[in-house]
C-alpha cells in the first residue's frame, strides 16, 4: 500500500485512497502530510508534558495551525513546500525539547530525519493504519480531522488579528492525548465532544474577527455576470487576502471576482466601497476545471479547494498564498507584518482578456445571525401563523459525486412553506433555483462560508429563547447536511456539543467511522445517513 487516506467524503469506495487521492494528491504528498501532522503531535507532547507556557510560544502556535491547515483536503499539493514546513516544525520541536526535562516523550517528539527519502521512510511507519484497533483509530482520526478544521478557522481569525490561547492549548492537549495508548474508548469519546466545544470557540472567534473588521453581513444581491475589464478571480476563504487584493487593484482598471466560498465576502459592508469588486464567477469549487478556462485571467487561491488543473495554461494562471500550494504555480508569501505583494497577479491580469460570460443574473445572501435577528419579528410571525412550517439547515460542503444531485432535488421538492438555512459551498446545489419567498422572506437564507454554520447555530439558540422551549431540538428545525472535508467535521462536532440531535449526514457517512463508533453516534445523537428524497422529506415533515 503506497498511501492511505480517508479524511474526505470522496475517499475511494468510502474506505480509503491507497494509490492516489481522489482529490489528486499523490503518494508522496500524502505521506509528507502524514509526517507533518506527526511532527505537530510531537510538539504537542513536549508542550503538554513539559508544561510549557503557551503565551510564550507565539511562533510555534502560529506555525502549528498553519501546518495543520496545509494538510486539509485540496489545500496543498506541493511536496517541496510541505517538506520545507516539516523541517521548520522539526526545528521548533528540537528547540522546545531543550527547555524540558521530560524523559518519556513520544517517538513523534524524538525521531530524526535527514532528507526527503528519510521523511518518506518515516511516514510509512506512522500512517493512520498503524493504530491496530479500528475503534481507537476511528476516534483518533475523528478528533484529528476536527482539529484540522479548528486550525483552519483559527488561522483565518489570526490573519484578521484575533487569536485565543485556550484554543492552541486544547489542540496541544488533544494531539498529545491521541498519542496515549492508555486512553479508553469512553475517554476518547469525551475528547471528541470536547473537540466540538472548542470548535464552537474557534468559529465564534472567527465570527468576531470578521464582523469586528468588516461589519455584520447584510442582505446583498450579487451579480453573476461579467464586465468588460481584465480581472482576477479569488477563491478560498481568507478575507484578509481579499482586502489586500482589492486595495492593490483599486484604480488599476482590473476587476476582482469571487469564486465559490469567497462569494459571502460580498455580504460584508466593508467590501462594498470597492468599485472594482465586480461579482461572483461560476459555481462550486469542483466546477473550476470547466470554469477557469473561460475566465481567462489569473486565479488566486487563498486556502483549500484546489482541483489539479487540466492544462499547463491554466496552471500558469494559478497563484497560491498562505497554506495553499500547487507545484509549478506561483506562491505569494506574506512579509513579517502580514502584507502580501499581489503585483505579479495584477500585471498578469492586465495582459489577459476579460472574462467570458458563462451565466447572467443575481444571487442573494447575507443572512448571518445579526441580519436574521433584525428580521426576527417577521420570522416569528410567519412561524406562528403557519406560513413557515419548518426550517431546514442544509449547510456544509459540495462535491463532485453524482449522488449530490440529491440536495438539489431535495430543495426543489421541499414543501413551499419551508425555508432553507445554509452556509458553505453546499448552497451551490440550490442557491440559483427559483424557490421564491414566504411573505418576503427568501426560501434560501445564505449565512455565508462554512464557518458561518456558527451563525445558524446562534440563530437556532435565539429561536429557542424566543419560543421559550427547553430544548433546541423542539424547534421546527431539521438538519440535512452535506459534508466533504475536515472543516465540516469540526462543524458537526460543534453541533453535537451544542446538543443538536437527529442530524442527517450525506451523501455518505464518513469512511473513517468504524461500525462501533458510528453506532455510538447513532444511539447517542441520532446521526443518520440519507435515503431517497421523497422518504427523507416525509420523515422530516412528520
Secondary structure as a PSIPRED ss2 file (coil, helix, strand):
# PSIPRED VFORMAT (PSIPRED V4.0)

   1 X C   1.000  0.000  0.000
   2 X C   1.000  0.000  0.000
   3 X C   1.000  0.000  0.000
   4 X C   1.000  0.000  0.000
   5 X E   0.000  0.000  1.000
   6 X C   1.000  0.000  0.000
   7 X C   1.000  0.000  0.000
   8 X C   1.000  0.000  0.000
   9 X C   1.000  0.000  0.000
  10 X C   1.000  0.000  0.000
  11 X C   1.000  0.000  0.000
  12 X H   0.000  1.000  0.000
  13 X H   0.000  1.000  0.000
  14 X H   0.000  1.000  0.000
  15 X C   1.000  0.000  0.000
  16 X C   1.000  0.000  0.000
  17 X E   0.000  0.000  1.000
  18 X C   1.000  0.000  0.000
  19 X C   1.000  0.000  0.000
  20 X C   1.000  0.000  0.000
  21 X C   1.000  0.000  0.000
  22 X C   1.000  0.000  0.000
  23 X C   1.000  0.000  0.000
  24 X C   1.000  0.000  0.000
  25 X C   1.000  0.000  0.000
  26 X C   1.000  0.000  0.000
  27 X H   0.000  1.000  0.000
  28 X H   0.000  1.000  0.000
  29 X H   0.000  1.000  0.000
  30 X H   0.000  1.000  0.000
  31 X H   0.000  1.000  0.000
  32 X H   0.000  1.000  0.000
  33 X H   0.000  1.000  0.000
  34 X H   0.000  1.000  0.000
  35 X H   0.000  1.000  0.000
  36 X H   0.000  1.000  0.000
  37 X H   0.000  1.000  0.000
  38 X H   0.000  1.000  0.000
  39 X H   0.000  1.000  0.000
  40 X H   0.000  1.000  0.000
  41 X H   0.000  1.000  0.000
  42 X H   0.000  1.000  0.000
  43 X H   0.000  1.000  0.000
  44 X H   0.000  1.000  0.000
  45 X H   0.000  1.000  0.000
  46 X H   0.000  1.000  0.000
  47 X H   0.000  1.000  0.000
  48 X H   0.000  1.000  0.000
  49 X H   0.000  1.000  0.000
  50 X C   1.000  0.000  0.000
  51 X C   1.000  0.000  0.000
  52 X C   1.000  0.000  0.000
  53 X C   1.000  0.000  0.000
  54 X H   0.000  1.000  0.000
  55 X H   0.000  1.000  0.000
  56 X H   0.000  1.000  0.000
  57 X C   1.000  0.000  0.000
  58 X H   0.000  1.000  0.000
  59 X H   0.000  1.000  0.000
  60 X H   0.000  1.000  0.000
  61 X H   0.000  1.000  0.000
  62 X H   0.000  1.000  0.000
  63 X H   0.000  1.000  0.000
  64 X H   0.000  1.000  0.000
  65 X H   0.000  1.000  0.000
  66 X H   0.000  1.000  0.000
  67 X H   0.000  1.000  0.000
  68 X H   0.000  1.000  0.000
  69 X H   0.000  1.000  0.000
  70 X H   0.000  1.000  0.000
  71 X C   1.000  0.000  0.000
  72 X C   1.000  0.000  0.000
  73 X C   1.000  0.000  0.000
  74 X C   1.000  0.000  0.000
  75 X C   1.000  0.000  0.000
  76 X E   0.000  0.000  1.000
  77 X C   1.000  0.000  0.000
  78 X C   1.000  0.000  0.000
  79 X H   0.000  1.000  0.000
  80 X H   0.000  1.000  0.000
  81 X H   0.000  1.000  0.000
  82 X H   0.000  1.000  0.000
  83 X H   0.000  1.000  0.000
  84 X H   0.000  1.000  0.000
  85 X H   0.000  1.000  0.000
  86 X H   0.000  1.000  0.000
  87 X H   0.000  1.000  0.000
  88 X H   0.000  1.000  0.000
  89 X H   0.000  1.000  0.000
  90 X H   0.000  1.000  0.000
  91 X H   0.000  1.000  0.000
  92 X H   0.000  1.000  0.000
  93 X H   0.000  1.000  0.000
  94 X H   0.000  1.000  0.000
  95 X H   0.000  1.000  0.000
  96 X H   0.000  1.000  0.000
  97 X H   0.000  1.000  0.000
  98 X C   1.000  0.000  0.000
  99 X C   1.000  0.000  0.000
 100 X C   1.000  0.000  0.000
 101 X C   1.000  0.000  0.000
 102 X C   1.000  0.000  0.000
 103 X C   1.000  0.000  0.000
 104 X C   1.000  0.000  0.000
 105 X C   1.000  0.000  0.000
 106 X C   1.000  0.000  0.000
 107 X H   0.000  1.000  0.000
 108 X H   0.000  1.000  0.000
 109 X H   0.000  1.000  0.000
 110 X C   1.000  0.000  0.000
 111 X C   1.000  0.000  0.000
 112 X C   1.000  0.000  0.000
 113 X C   1.000  0.000  0.000
 114 X C   1.000  0.000  0.000
 115 X C   1.000  0.000  0.000
 116 X H   0.000  1.000  0.000
 117 X H   0.000  1.000  0.000
 118 X H   0.000  1.000  0.000
 119 X H   0.000  1.000  0.000
 120 X H   0.000  1.000  0.000
 121 X H   0.000  1.000  0.000
 122 X H   0.000  1.000  0.000
 123 X H   0.000  1.000  0.000
 124 X H   0.000  1.000  0.000
 125 X H   0.000  1.000  0.000
 126 X C   1.000  0.000  0.000
 127 X C   1.000  0.000  0.000
 128 X H   0.000  1.000  0.000
 129 X H   0.000  1.000  0.000
 130 X H   0.000  1.000  0.000
 131 X C   1.000  0.000  0.000
 132 X C   1.000  0.000  0.000
 133 X C   1.000  0.000  0.000
 134 X H   0.000  1.000  0.000
 135 X H   0.000  1.000  0.000
 136 X H   0.000  1.000  0.000
 137 X H   0.000  1.000  0.000
 138 X H   0.000  1.000  0.000
 139 X H   0.000  1.000  0.000
 140 X H   0.000  1.000  0.000
 141 X H   0.000  1.000  0.000
 142 X H   0.000  1.000  0.000
 143 X H   0.000  1.000  0.000
 144 X H   0.000  1.000  0.000
 145 X H   0.000  1.000  0.000
 146 X H   0.000  1.000  0.000
 147 X H   0.000  1.000  0.000
 148 X H   0.000  1.000  0.000
 149 X H   0.000  1.000  0.000
 150 X H   0.000  1.000  0.000
 151 X H   0.000  1.000  0.000
 152 X H   0.000  1.000  0.000
 153 X H   0.000  1.000  0.000
 154 X H   0.000  1.000  0.000
 155 X H   0.000  1.000  0.000
 156 X H   0.000  1.000  0.000
 157 X H   0.000  1.000  0.000
 158 X H   0.000  1.000  0.000
 159 X H   0.000  1.000  0.000
 160 X C   1.000  0.000  0.000
 161 X C   1.000  0.000  0.000
 162 X C   1.000  0.000  0.000
 163 X C   1.000  0.000  0.000
 164 X C   1.000  0.000  0.000
 165 X H   0.000  1.000  0.000
 166 X H   0.000  1.000  0.000
 167 X H   0.000  1.000  0.000
 168 X H   0.000  1.000  0.000
 169 X H   0.000  1.000  0.000
 170 X H   0.000  1.000  0.000
 171 X H   0.000  1.000  0.000
 172 X H   0.000  1.000  0.000
 173 X H   0.000  1.000  0.000
 174 X H   0.000  1.000  0.000
 175 X H   0.000  1.000  0.000
 176 X H   0.000  1.000  0.000
 177 X H   0.000  1.000  0.000
 178 X C   1.000  0.000  0.000
 179 X C   1.000  0.000  0.000
 180 X C   1.000  0.000  0.000
 181 X C   1.000  0.000  0.000
 182 X C   1.000  0.000  0.000
 183 X C   1.000  0.000  0.000
 184 X C   1.000  0.000  0.000
 185 X H   0.000  1.000  0.000
 186 X H   0.000  1.000  0.000
 187 X H   0.000  1.000  0.000
 188 X H   0.000  1.000  0.000
 189 X H   0.000  1.000  0.000
 190 X H   0.000  1.000  0.000
 191 X H   0.000  1.000  0.000
 192 X H   0.000  1.000  0.000
 193 X H   0.000  1.000  0.000
 194 X H   0.000  1.000  0.000
 195 X H   0.000  1.000  0.000
 196 X H   0.000  1.000  0.000
 197 X H   0.000  1.000  0.000
 198 X H   0.000  1.000  0.000
 199 X H   0.000  1.000  0.000
 200 X H   0.000  1.000  0.000
 201 X H   0.000  1.000  0.000
 202 X H   0.000  1.000  0.000
 203 X H   0.000  1.000  0.000
 204 X H   0.000  1.000  0.000
 205 X H   0.000  1.000  0.000
 206 X H   0.000  1.000  0.000
 207 X H   0.000  1.000  0.000
 208 X H   0.000  1.000  0.000
 209 X H   0.000  1.000  0.000
 210 X H   0.000  1.000  0.000
 211 X H   0.000  1.000  0.000
 212 X H   0.000  1.000  0.000
 213 X H   0.000  1.000  0.000
 214 X H   0.000  1.000  0.000
 215 X C   1.000  0.000  0.000
 216 X C   1.000  0.000  0.000
 217 X C   1.000  0.000  0.000
 218 X C   1.000  0.000  0.000
 219 X C   1.000  0.000  0.000
 220 X E   0.000  0.000  1.000
 221 X E   0.000  0.000  1.000
 222 X E   0.000  0.000  1.000
 223 X E   0.000  0.000  1.000
 224 X C   1.000  0.000  0.000
 225 X C   1.000  0.000  0.000
 226 X C   1.000  0.000  0.000
 227 X C   1.000  0.000  0.000
 228 X C   1.000  0.000  0.000
 229 X C   1.000  0.000  0.000
 230 X C   1.000  0.000  0.000
 231 X E   0.000  0.000  1.000
 232 X E   0.000  0.000  1.000
 233 X E   0.000  0.000  1.000
 234 X E   0.000  0.000  1.000
 235 X E   0.000  0.000  1.000
 236 X C   1.000  0.000  0.000
 237 X C   1.000  0.000  0.000
 238 X C   1.000  0.000  0.000
 239 X H   0.000  1.000  0.000
 240 X H   0.000  1.000  0.000
 241 X H   0.000  1.000  0.000
 242 X H   0.000  1.000  0.000
 243 X H   0.000  1.000  0.000
 244 X H   0.000  1.000  0.000
 245 X H   0.000  1.000  0.000
 246 X H   0.000  1.000  0.000
 247 X H   0.000  1.000  0.000
 248 X H   0.000  1.000  0.000
 249 X H   0.000  1.000  0.000
 250 X C   1.000  0.000  0.000
 251 X C   1.000  0.000  0.000
 252 X C   1.000  0.000  0.000
 253 X C   1.000  0.000  0.000
 254 X C   1.000  0.000  0.000
 255 X E   0.000  0.000  1.000
 256 X E   0.000  0.000  1.000
 257 X E   0.000  0.000  1.000
 258 X E   0.000  0.000  1.000
 259 X C   1.000  0.000  0.000
 260 X H   0.000  1.000  0.000
 261 X H   0.000  1.000  0.000
 262 X H   0.000  1.000  0.000
 263 X H   0.000  1.000  0.000
 264 X H   0.000  1.000  0.000
 265 X H   0.000  1.000  0.000
 266 X H   0.000  1.000  0.000
 267 X H   0.000  1.000  0.000
 268 X C   1.000  0.000  0.000
 269 X H   0.000  1.000  0.000
 270 X H   0.000  1.000  0.000
 271 X H   0.000  1.000  0.000
 272 X H   0.000  1.000  0.000
 273 X H   0.000  1.000  0.000
 274 X C   1.000  0.000  0.000
 275 X C   1.000  0.000  0.000
 276 X C   1.000  0.000  0.000
 277 X E   0.000  0.000  1.000
 278 X E   0.000  0.000  1.000
 279 X E   0.000  0.000  1.000
 280 X E   0.000  0.000  1.000
 281 X C   1.000  0.000  0.000
 282 X C   1.000  0.000  0.000
 283 X C   1.000  0.000  0.000
 284 X C   1.000  0.000  0.000
 285 X H   0.000  1.000  0.000
 286 X H   0.000  1.000  0.000
 287 X H   0.000  1.000  0.000
 288 X H   0.000  1.000  0.000
 289 X H   0.000  1.000  0.000
 290 X H   0.000  1.000  0.000
 291 X H   0.000  1.000  0.000
 292 X H   0.000  1.000  0.000
 293 X H   0.000  1.000  0.000
 294 X H   0.000  1.000  0.000
 295 X H   0.000  1.000  0.000
 296 X C   1.000  0.000  0.000
 297 X C   1.000  0.000  0.000
 298 X C   1.000  0.000  0.000
 299 X E   0.000  0.000  1.000
 300 X E   0.000  0.000  1.000
 301 X E   0.000  0.000  1.000
 302 X C   1.000  0.000  0.000
 303 X C   1.000  0.000  0.000
 304 X C   1.000  0.000  0.000
 305 X C   1.000  0.000  0.000
 306 X C   1.000  0.000  0.000
 307 X C   1.000  0.000  0.000
 308 X C   1.000  0.000  0.000
 309 X C   1.000  0.000  0.000
 310 X C   1.000  0.000  0.000
 311 X C   1.000  0.000  0.000
 312 X H   0.000  1.000  0.000
 313 X H   0.000  1.000  0.000
 314 X H   0.000  1.000  0.000
 315 X H   0.000  1.000  0.000
 316 X C   1.000  0.000  0.000
 317 X C   1.000  0.000  0.000
 318 X E   0.000  0.000  1.000
 319 X E   0.000  0.000  1.000
 320 X E   0.000  0.000  1.000
 321 X E   0.000  0.000  1.000
 322 X C   1.000  0.000  0.000
 323 X C   1.000  0.000  0.000
 324 X C   1.000  0.000  0.000
 325 X E   0.000  0.000  1.000
 326 X C   1.000  0.000  0.000
 327 X C   1.000  0.000  0.000
 328 X C   1.000  0.000  0.000
 329 X C   1.000  0.000  0.000
 330 X E   0.000  0.000  1.000
 331 X E   0.000  0.000  1.000
 332 X E   0.000  0.000  1.000
 333 X C   1.000  0.000  0.000
 334 X C   1.000  0.000  0.000
 335 X C   1.000  0.000  0.000
 336 X C   1.000  0.000  0.000
 337 X C   1.000  0.000  0.000
 338 X C   1.000  0.000  0.000
 339 X C   1.000  0.000  0.000
 340 X C   1.000  0.000  0.000
 341 X C   1.000  0.000  0.000
 342 X C   1.000  0.000  0.000
 343 X H   0.000  1.000  0.000
 344 X H   0.000  1.000  0.000
 345 X H   0.000  1.000  0.000
 346 X H   0.000  1.000  0.000
 347 X H   0.000  1.000  0.000
 348 X H   0.000  1.000  0.000
 349 X H   0.000  1.000  0.000
 350 X H   0.000  1.000  0.000
 351 X H   0.000  1.000  0.000
 352 X C   1.000  0.000  0.000
 353 X C   1.000  0.000  0.000
 354 X C   1.000  0.000  0.000
 355 X C   1.000  0.000  0.000
 356 X C   1.000  0.000  0.000
 357 X C   1.000  0.000  0.000
 358 X C   1.000  0.000  0.000
 359 X C   1.000  0.000  0.000
 360 X C   1.000  0.000  0.000
 361 X C   1.000  0.000  0.000
 362 X E   0.000  0.000  1.000
 363 X E   0.000  0.000  1.000
 364 X E   0.000  0.000  1.000
 365 X E   0.000  0.000  1.000
 366 X C   1.000  0.000  0.000
 367 X C   1.000  0.000  0.000
 368 X C   1.000  0.000  0.000
 369 X H   0.000  1.000  0.000
 370 X H   0.000  1.000  0.000
 371 X H   0.000  1.000  0.000
 372 X H   0.000  1.000  0.000
 373 X H   0.000  1.000  0.000
 374 X H   0.000  1.000  0.000
 375 X C   1.000  0.000  0.000
 376 X H   0.000  1.000  0.000
 377 X H   0.000  1.000  0.000
 378 X H   0.000  1.000  0.000
 379 X H   0.000  1.000  0.000
 380 X H   0.000  1.000  0.000
 381 X H   0.000  1.000  0.000
 382 X H   0.000  1.000  0.000
 383 X H   0.000  1.000  0.000
 384 X H   0.000  1.000  0.000
 385 X H   0.000  1.000  0.000
 386 X C   1.000  0.000  0.000
 387 X C   1.000  0.000  0.000
 388 X C   1.000  0.000  0.000
 389 X C   1.000  0.000  0.000
 390 X E   0.000  0.000  1.000
 391 X E   0.000  0.000  1.000
 392 X E   0.000  0.000  1.000
 393 X E   0.000  0.000  1.000
 394 X C   1.000  0.000  0.000
 395 X C   1.000  0.000  0.000
 396 X E   0.000  0.000  1.000
 397 X C   1.000  0.000  0.000
 398 X C   1.000  0.000  0.000
 399 X C   1.000  0.000  0.000
 400 X C   1.000  0.000  0.000
 401 X C   1.000  0.000  0.000
 402 X H   0.000  1.000  0.000
 403 X H   0.000  1.000  0.000
 404 X H   0.000  1.000  0.000
 405 X H   0.000  1.000  0.000
 406 X H   0.000  1.000  0.000
 407 X H   0.000  1.000  0.000
 408 X H   0.000  1.000  0.000
 409 X H   0.000  1.000  0.000
 410 X H   0.000  1.000  0.000
 411 X H   0.000  1.000  0.000
 412 X H   0.000  1.000  0.000
 413 X H   0.000  1.000  0.000
 414 X C   1.000  0.000  0.000
 415 X C   1.000  0.000  0.000
 416 X C   1.000  0.000  0.000
 417 X C   1.000  0.000  0.000
 418 X E   0.000  0.000  1.000
 419 X E   0.000  0.000  1.000
 420 X E   0.000  0.000  1.000
 421 X E   0.000  0.000  1.000
 422 X E   0.000  0.000  1.000
 423 X C   1.000  0.000  0.000
 424 X C   1.000  0.000  0.000
 425 X H   0.000  1.000  0.000
 426 X H   0.000  1.000  0.000
 427 X H   0.000  1.000  0.000
 428 X H   0.000  1.000  0.000
 429 X H   0.000  1.000  0.000
 430 X C   1.000  0.000  0.000
 431 X C   1.000  0.000  0.000
 432 X C   1.000  0.000  0.000
 433 X C   1.000  0.000  0.000
 434 X C   1.000  0.000  0.000
 435 X C   1.000  0.000  0.000
 436 X C   1.000  0.000  0.000
 437 X E   0.000  0.000  1.000
 438 X E   0.000  0.000  1.000
 439 X C   1.000  0.000  0.000
 440 X C   1.000  0.000  0.000
 441 X E   0.000  0.000  1.000
 442 X E   0.000  0.000  1.000
 443 X C   1.000  0.000  0.000
 444 X E   0.000  0.000  1.000
 445 X E   0.000  0.000  1.000
 446 X E   0.000  0.000  1.000
 447 X C   1.000  0.000  0.000
 448 X C   1.000  0.000  0.000
 449 X C   1.000  0.000  0.000
 450 X H   0.000  1.000  0.000
 451 X H   0.000  1.000  0.000
 452 X H   0.000  1.000  0.000
 453 X H   0.000  1.000  0.000
 454 X H   0.000  1.000  0.000
 455 X H   0.000  1.000  0.000
 456 X H   0.000  1.000  0.000
 457 X H   0.000  1.000  0.000
 458 X H   0.000  1.000  0.000
 459 X H   0.000  1.000  0.000
 460 X H   0.000  1.000  0.000
 461 X H   0.000  1.000  0.000
 462 X H   0.000  1.000  0.000
 463 X H   0.000  1.000  0.000
 464 X H   0.000  1.000  0.000
 465 X H   0.000  1.000  0.000
 466 X H   0.000  1.000  0.000
 467 X H   0.000  1.000  0.000
 468 X C   1.000  0.000  0.000
 469 X C   1.000  0.000  0.000
 470 X C   1.000  0.000  0.000
 471 X C   1.000  0.000  0.000
 472 X H   0.000  1.000  0.000
 473 X H   0.000  1.000  0.000
 474 X H   0.000  1.000  0.000
 475 X C   1.000  0.000  0.000
 476 X C   1.000  0.000  0.000
 477 X E   0.000  0.000  1.000
 478 X E   0.000  0.000  1.000
 479 X E   0.000  0.000  1.000
 480 X E   0.000  0.000  1.000
 481 X E   0.000  0.000  1.000
 482 X E   0.000  0.000  1.000
 483 X C   1.000  0.000  0.000
 484 X C   1.000  0.000  0.000
 485 X C   1.000  0.000  0.000
 486 X H   0.000  1.000  0.000
 487 X H   0.000  1.000  0.000
 488 X H   0.000  1.000  0.000
 489 X H   0.000  1.000  0.000
 490 X H   0.000  1.000  0.000
 491 X H   0.000  1.000  0.000
 492 X H   0.000  1.000  0.000
 493 X H   0.000  1.000  0.000
 494 X H   0.000  1.000  0.000
 495 X H   0.000  1.000  0.000
 496 X H   0.000  1.000  0.000
 497 X H   0.000  1.000  0.000
 498 X C   1.000  0.000  0.000
 499 X C   1.000  0.000  0.000
 500 X C   1.000  0.000  0.000
 501 X C   1.000  0.000  0.000
 502 X C   1.000  0.000  0.000
 503 X C   1.000  0.000  0.000
 504 X E   0.000  0.000  1.000
 505 X E   0.000  0.000  1.000
 506 X E   0.000  0.000  1.000
 507 X C   1.000  0.000  0.000
 508 X C   1.000  0.000  0.000
 509 X C   1.000  0.000  0.000
 510 X C   1.000  0.000  0.000
 511 X C   1.000  0.000  0.000
 512 X C   1.000  0.000  0.000
 513 X C   1.000  0.000  0.000
 514 X C   1.000  0.000  0.000
 515 X H   0.000  1.000  0.000
 516 X H   0.000  1.000  0.000
 517 X H   0.000  1.000  0.000
 518 X H   0.000  1.000  0.000
 519 X H   0.000  1.000  0.000
 520 X H   0.000  1.000  0.000
 521 X H   0.000  1.000  0.000
 522 X H   0.000  1.000  0.000
 523 X H   0.000  1.000  0.000
 524 X H   0.000  1.000  0.000
 525 X H   0.000  1.000  0.000
 526 X C   1.000  0.000  0.000
 527 X C   1.000  0.000  0.000
 528 X E   0.000  0.000  1.000
 529 X C   1.000  0.000  0.000
 530 X C   1.000  0.000  0.000
 531 X C   1.000  0.000  0.000
 532 X C   1.000  0.000  0.000
 533 X H   0.000  1.000  0.000
 534 X H   0.000  1.000  0.000
 535 X H   0.000  1.000  0.000
 536 X H   0.000  1.000  0.000
 537 X H   0.000  1.000  0.000
 538 X H   0.000  1.000  0.000
 539 X H   0.000  1.000  0.000
 540 X H   0.000  1.000  0.000
 541 X H   0.000  1.000  0.000
 542 X C   1.000  0.000  0.000
